[in-house]
Structures are given as structure tokens and as C-alpha cells.
Amino acid sequence: MGSVNIANLEHEENQYLSLVRRVIDTGESRPDRTGTGTLSIFAPSNLRFSLADATLPLLTTKRTFLRGIVEELLWFVRGATDAKLLSQKGIKIWDGNGSKEFLEKRGLGHRREGDLGPVYGFQWRHFGAQYADCDTDYSGKGVDQLKECIRKIKQDPTDRRIILSAWNPADIPLMALPPCHMMCQFYVHLPSSPSSKPKLSCLMYQRSADLGLGIPFNIASYALLTHMVAHVTDTDAHELIIQLGDAHVYKDHVSALEIQLVREPKPFPKIRWRRKVEDIDNMDSEDIVVEGYDPHPSIAMKMSV
């Protein structure tokens, strides 16, 4: 029997790989909205990723679409709901849910192609505002939850209501797709000494978790969001915790995931800022530099819509 690499056993990516293995081996076979079929378990143990020392938990057992993660998150932060803004940059992740055919199926055929309705970014920045279409200016309308979270982290760090919610039952009928990652809560760890900075952790709840395609994206996205919020609040990003509800593998992803499961994780990359940004609204993709990402090759998986 060969020697066991203890360091590799402790690699945080193994939490994800073990969960995928468990779902493939023991998951309940279930029909789903897309007609593809899934293997599913409910409420597995949470996933915990250290963000200390500028770590970005970008999965390494396959290449993750970093540019897509960055641009989609900035699109959320801007409160945008037009899939075409991403599509024009070569990021097609929302094209299926923004197609005319899909919108018509959802009873939203009156909207133009790409208009996803009041999805994530709208709820983050304009919760409670009346949605007209993706081209309307909503400045000053609704509750700016993201700005309020940043204010509390700076001014009231022990507040237990530093929460960002995308789940708005009144708006769900207007959305092309109800939010999968529904809400997150930030927690400020107070400094242990006058010379140290507060640390920032984030707990995210996801009701529906596509382990093959979605979760690698979601882990990196909420880690990046925590780093961004830490940057503008002068705190140190500390930990990302993710709790899943319906954790599933699409049946047509199993063979691709079997390839991924035999790969050895590599060190996570680091995030660096090109400049100091005071306001999250002034952050752009050029400000975010990811160094040391050396993943295994991409593995193609079909997105079910």
C-alpha cells in the first residue's frame, strides 16, 4: 500500500469531491424541472473554505471559468438583470434562461430576449422596488441590501442582521429563474489586539445545488464577494461557509464527474488587488488579479435549462 499524502487529504477541495462521490453513490433518483433527472441528497454537512492569506477557493480538479465568475458577480453587484450584457462579453451562462423560448415557457414572453426579470442583482440592490424591465434605471429605488451590509460591517460590526437576500417571494413569478443561492450572512470577527484588523466571514445558503456545473462557480463567486466586501470595509477575508439544501448531480454529468474524482487537488490561487477601491460600485474586473491558478484541464458538462 502506497504512502498517504496527509497534506492532500486535508485539502479543502476534498470536501467538494467527497460530497460528489456521496451523491453519485447514495443519492436518491429524482425527476427535475429540466427533465434531465438527478441524483440528490438533502442538507449535507456544510462546506468550509479558508479565505485567509488572500486565498481564493477556485476548484483545481478541473478548470473553472474564472472570467465568467468575475463578470457575473460584478453584474450582480451593479444590480443588472440583462443577460445580453454578459453575452456581449462572451459569457453565455444566462443565455439559455434568457432565450425567448425559455421566457415564453415561464409566461414571460412579453419581455425582450435577455431580460431575466428581478433576479439576484436587482434584489441585492433594489429589494422591494417595482420591476418594469431590464432597461429601466432603478437608482434610489427599493432597499440597497449590499450597501447596507457594507455600512453595518463598518459601523455596527456585531450586528446579527448583516444579511443579503435574493429570495423575494413576491417577485419570483417575474423571474426567469428563482434564485438558487438565496441568501448570505456576514459575520465580523472582532480584532484580538489593537494592531490587528477585524476578519470577515460569510455563510451562504443555497436551496438548489448543481454539484457538477453550478457549485464550483458558486464557491468561487461567494469567496470573491467576501474578498470584495472585505476590501472595501478594511477587514480581512476569513472564511466562507456554504450550506446546501437539495444537493444534486445531473445524471448526464456522472461520467464527466468520475473523471474529475480521480484527480489530485492542487493549491488554491491567491487574489490580489490592482488598486485600492473605496466603493464597491467602482470596482471592475481589471481590479481583481488571481495568481497561481494551475488547474487540471476543463471537463465539458451540459447545462440543463
C-alpha positions in Angstrom: 0.0 0.0 0.0 1.4 3.4 -1.0 2.0 6.2 1.5 -0.9 8.6 2.2 -0.3 12.3 1.4 -1.7 13.8 4.6 -1.5 17.4 3.3 -3.6 16.4 0.3 -6.2 14.7 2.4 -6.6 18.0 4.2 -7.0 20.0 1.0 -10.4 21.8 1.3 -11.3 20.8 -2.3 -11.7 17.2 -1.0 -14.9 18.3 0.9 -16.5 19.0 -2.5 -15.1 15.8 -4.1 -16.3 13.7 -1.2 -19.8 15.2 -1.5 -20.0 14.5 -5.2 -18.9 10.9 -4.6 -21.5 10.5 -1.9 -24.3 11.9 -4.1 -23.4 9.6 -7.0 -23.1 6.6 -4.8 -26.1 7.1 -2.4 -28.3 9.9 -3.9 -32.0 9.4 -4.4 -33.0 9.3 -8.1 -35.4 12.2 -8.7 -37.1 13.8 -11.7 -36.5 17.5 -12.0 -37.7 20.7 -13.7 -35.3 20.4 -16.7 -36.4 16.8 -17.5 -32.7 15.5 -17.2 -33.1 13.6 -13.9 -30.8 13.9 -10.9 -29.3 12.0 -8.0 -29.9 14.0 -4.9 -29.3 14.3 -1.1 -30.8 16.9 1.2 -28.8 19.2 3.5 -25.4 17.6 3.6 -22.8 18.9 6.0 -21.7 22.4 5.2 -18.6 23.2 3.1 -16.0 25.4 4.8 -13.2 27.2 2.9 -10.5 29.4 4.4 -10.1 32.8 2.7 -7.1 33.7 4.9 -3.9 35.0 3.3 -5.9 36.1 0.2 -6.9 32.6 -0.7 -9.5 32.1 -3.4 -11.1 28.6 -3.4 -11.2 28.1 -7.1 -11.5 24.4 -7.7 -8.4 22.9 -9.3 -9.6 19.4 -10.3 -11.0 21.0 -13.4 -10.5 24.5 -14.9 -13.2 26.8 -13.6 -14.4 29.7 -15.8 -12.7 32.5 -13.8 -13.6 35.4 -16.2 -17.3 34.3 -16.1 -17.3 34.2 -12.3 -15.8 37.7 -12.0 -18.0 39.3 -14.7 -21.2 37.6 -13.4 -20.5 38.8 -9.8 -19.8 42.4 -10.9 -23.1 42.2 -12.9 -24.9 41.2 -9.7 -23.2 44.0 -7.8 -24.4 46.5 -10.4 -27.9 45.3 -10.0 -28.1 44.3 -13.7 -30.7 41.8 -15.0 -29.9 41.9 -18.7 -28.2 38.6 -19.8 -27.1 40.3 -23.0 -24.6 42.4 -21.0 -22.8 39.2 -20.2 -23.3 37.6 -23.5 -21.6 40.5 -25.3 -18.5 39.7 -23.2 -18.6 36.1 -24.4 -20.2 34.9 -21.1 -23.1 32.8 -22.2 -24.1 31.3 -18.8 -27.5 33.0 -18.7 -28.4 32.7 -22.4 -30.5 29.6 -22.0 -32.6 31.1 -19.3 -32.9 34.4 -21.1 -33.9 33.0 -24.5 -37.3 34.0 -26.0 -38.3 30.3 -25.9 -37.5 29.9 -22.2 -39.2 33.2 -21.2 -42.3 32.2 -23.1 -42.3 28.9 -21.2 -42.2 30.8 -17.9 -45.1 33.0 -19.0 -42.7 36.0 -19.5 -42.9 36.2 -23.3 -43.7 39.9 -23.2 -40.1 40.6 -22.2 -37.3 41.0 -24.7 -34.7 38.3 -25.1 -32.1 38.5 -22.3 -34.5 40.3 -19.8 -34.3 37.9 -16.8 -36.6 39.9 -14.5 -35.8 40.9 -10.9 -33.1 38.3 -10.3 -30.1 38.3 -7.9 -28.6 41.8 -8.6 -32.0 43.5 -8.6 -32.8 42.0 -5.2 -29.3 42.8 -3.8 -29.6 46.5 -4.8 -33.3 47.3 -5.2 -35.3 44.9 -3.0 -39.0 45.8 -3.0 -38.8 48.2 -5.9 -41.4 47.5 -8.7 -39.7 45.8 -11.7 -40.5 47.1 -15.1 -37.8 45.8 -17.4 -34.0 45.4 -17.5 -33.5 48.7 -19.3 -35.2 50.9 -16.5 -33.0 53.0 -14.2 -33.8 51.9 -10.6 -31.4 54.4 -8.9 -32.5 55.1 -5.4 -35.5 52.6 -5.6 -36.0 49.8 -3.2 -33.7 48.6 -0.4 -29.9 48.6 -1.3 -29.1 45.5 0.8 -25.5 45.3 -0.3 -24.8 48.9 0.6 -26.5 48.3 4.0 -24.3 45.2 4.7 -21.2 47.3 3.9 -22.4 50.1 6.2 -23.1 47.6 9.1 -19.7 45.9 8.7 -18.0 49.3 9.0 -20.2 50.9 11.7 -22.0 48.1 13.6 -19.8 45.0 13.2 -21.6 42.9 15.9 -25.0 43.3 14.2 -26.6 39.9 13.7 -28.6 41.1 10.7 -25.8 41.6 8.1 -27.8 39.7 5.5 -28.1 39.8 1.7 -31.2 38.0 0.4 -32.1 37.3 -3.2 -35.3 35.4 -2.2 -38.3 37.6 -2.6 -41.5 35.5 -2.9 -43.5 38.4 -4.4 -41.0 38.7 -7.3 -40.4 35.0 -8.0 -43.2 34.9 -10.7 -41.4 37.7 -12.5 -38.0 36.0 -12.6 -36.7 33.8 -15.4 -35.3 31.6 -12.7 -35.8 31.8 -8.9 -32.5 32.3 -7.0 -30.6 29.1 -6.2 -28.1 30.8 -3.9 -30.8 32.5 -1.8 -29.1 34.5 0.9 -25.9 35.1 2.8 -24.9 36.4 6.2 -21.7 38.2 7.0 -20.0 38.0 10.4 -17.3 40.3 11.6 -14.7 38.7 13.9 -13.5 41.4 16.2 -9.7 42.1 16.3 -7.8 40.2 19.0 -5.4 43.1 19.5 -5.4 46.9 18.7 -2.8 46.2 15.9 -4.9 43.5 14.1 -7.8 44.0 11.6 -11.3 42.6 12.0 -11.9 39.5 10.0 -14.9 38.9 7.7 -16.7 35.5 7.2 -19.7 34.7 5.1 -22.3 32.0 5.4 -24.3 31.3 2.2 -27.4 29.1 1.9 -28.2 27.5 -1.5 -31.6 25.8 -1.9 -30.7 24.0 -5.1 -27.1 23.0 -5.9 -26.0 21.6 -9.2 -22.7 20.0 -8.0 -21.2 19.4 -11.4 -21.6 22.9 -13.0 -23.0 25.3 -10.5 -21.3 24.7 -7.2 -17.7 25.2 -8.4 -18.9 28.6 -9.7 -20.9 29.4 -6.5 -18.0 28.6 -4.2 -15.6 30.9 -6.1 -18.3 33.6 -6.5 -19.2 34.0 -2.8 -15.5 33.7 -1.9 -14.8 36.6 -4.3 -17.8 38.6 -3.0 -16.4 38.2 0.6 -13.0 39.3 -0.6 -14.6 42.3 -2.3 -16.6 43.3 0.7 -13.6 42.8 3.0 -11.5 45.1 0.6 -14.0 48.0 0.8 -14.6 47.6 4.6 -10.9 47.3 5.5 -11.4 43.9 7.0 -9.5 40.6 6.2 -11.5 37.9 4.5 -11.5 34.9 6.8 -13.9 32.1 5.9 -16.7 31.0 3.5 -19.2 28.5 4.8 -21.8 27.1 2.4 -25.0 25.2 3.4 -26.8 23.3 0.7 -30.4 22.2 0.5 -31.0 19.9 -2.4 -27.5 18.9 -3.4 -27.7 17.0 -6.7 -25.8 15.6 -9.7 -27.5 15.7 -13.1 -27.4 12.1 -14.5 -25.7 13.3 -17.7 -22.8 14.7 -15.6 -21.9 11.4 -13.8 -19.3 10.2 -16.4 -17.6 13.6 -16.5 -17.5 13.8 -12.7 -16.0 10.3 -12.5 -13.0 11.8 -14.4 -12.8 14.7 -12.0 -13.0 12.5 -8.9 -9.7 10.7 -9.6 -7.7 13.9 -10.0 -5.5 15.3 -7.2 -6.3 18.8 -6.0 -3.6 21.4 -6.4 -3.0 24.6 -4.2 -5.7 27.2 -4.4 -4.8 30.5 -6.1 -4.4 33.9 -4.4 -6.3 37.1 -5.0 -4.5 40.5 -5.4 -5.9 44.0 -5.9 -4.5 46.1 -8.7 -5.5 49.3 -6.8 -7.3 50.3 -3.5 -11.0 50.7 -4.2 -13.1 52.6 -1.6 -16.6 52.0 -3.1 -17.7 48.6 -4.4 -19.6 50.3 -7.2 -16.3 51.5 -8.6 -14.8 48.0 -8.8 -14.2 46.4 -12.2 -12.7 43.2 -13.5 -9.3 44.9 -14.0 -9.0 45.5 -10.3 -9.1 41.7 -9.5 -5.9 39.8 -10.1 -5.8 36.0 -9.5 -2.4 34.5 -9.2 -1.1 30.9 -9.1 -4.2 29.2 -10.6 -2.9 25.9 -12.2 -5.9 23.6 -12.5 -6.3 20.3 -14.3 -7.9 20.6 -17.8 -11.6 21.6 -18.3 -14.2 18.9 -18.4 -17.3 19.5 -20.6 -20.7 19.3 -18.9 -24.0 20.2 -20.5 -26.2 22.8 -18.7 -29.8 21.8 -18.1 -32.3 24.6 -18.6 
